Amino acid sequence: MPELDEQELAAIDQARQVLSGWLGAHFIDPDGSLAPEALATWRSGRIDEWLVFEPPGYVNKLFLVSGEMVYPYSPSQLSAQEAVAAARASAAGPER
């Protein structure tokens, strides 16, 4: 695995903050397992402008994060490229 530069590490840290806030707004977190520091155990990667976060264990939910937007998806229902396309459409808002 290639070593990440400081800019990419900063982007991952920022995305963890955004994801932690989103998770906190959508799920109860009595044990603090959704804090940004706890998300450091989640695998992360990049697809185009999106960072992808995968919780540990066997789960059918991944999270795309770009800027302040979080787009959850199930890899059993959407491929990564389909999820990115759907996230982009969601970020663009409704068509007029």
C-alpha positions in Angstrom: 0.0 0.0 0.0 1.5 3.4 -1.0 2.3 5.8 1.8 -0.1 8.8 2.0 1.1 12.3 1.8 0.2 15.0 4.4 -2.6 16.5 2.2 -4.3 13.1 1.8 -4.0 12.4 5.6 -5.5 15.7 6.4 -8.4 15.0 4.0 -9.0 11.7 5.7 -9.0 13.3 9.1 -11.4 16.0 7.9 -13.7 13.3 6.3 -13.7 11.4 9.6 -14.9 14.5 11.4 -17.7 14.9 8.9 -18.6 11.2 9.0 -18.6 11.2 12.8 -21.0 14.1 12.9 -23.3 12.5 10.3 -23.3 9.2 12.2 -24.0 11.0 15.5 -27.0 12.7 13.9 -28.4 9.3 12.6 -27.4 6.8 15.2 -27.3 6.5 19.0 -23.7 6.3 20.2 -23.6 5.6 24.0 -20.1 4.2 24.0 -18.3 6.8 21.8 -17.6 4.3 19.0 -18.6 6.8 16.4 -16.1 9.5 17.6 -13.6 10.7 14.9 -10.8 9.0 16.8 -12.7 5.7 16.8 -13.2 5.9 13.0 -9.5 5.6 12.6 -10.0 1.8 12.8 -12.2 2.0 9.8 -10.6 1.2 6.4 -10.5 4.1 4.0 -9.8 4.6 0.4 -10.6 6.9 -2.5 -12.8 6.8 -5.5 -12.4 10.0 -7.5 -13.3 13.0 -5.3 -14.9 10.7 -2.6 -13.3 9.1 0.4 -14.8 5.7 1.2 -15.0 4.4 4.7 -15.7 0.8 5.7 -16.5 -0.1 9.3 -14.7 -3.1 10.8 -16.3 -6.5 10.7 -18.7 -7.8 8.2 -21.2 -5.1 7.3 -23.2 -4.3 4.2 -22.8 -0.5 4.5 -20.0 1.8 3.2 -19.9 5.6 3.4 -18.8 8.0 0.7 -17.6 11.4 2.1 -16.8 14.5 0.0 -16.7 17.9 1.6 -19.6 18.0 4.0 -21.6 15.3 2.3 -22.0 11.7 3.4 -23.6 9.2 1.2 -24.2 5.7 2.7 -24.6 2.7 0.4 -24.9 -1.0 0.5 -22.3 -2.8 -1.7 -24.7 -5.7 -2.2 -27.1 -3.3 -3.9 -24.8 -0.8 -5.7 -21.3 -1.1 -7.2 -18.8 1.5 -6.1 -19.2 3.4 -9.4 -23.0 3.3 -9.1 -22.8 4.7 -5.6 -20.5 7.5 -6.7 -22.9 8.3 -9.5 -25.8 8.4 -7.1 -23.8 10.5 -4.6 -22.9 13.0 -7.3 -26.5 13.2 -8.3 -27.6 13.7 -4.7 -24.9 16.4 -4.2 -26.1 18.2 -7.4 -29.7 18.4 -6.0 -32.9 17.8 -7.9 -33.0 18.4 -11.6 -34.9 21.4 -12.8 
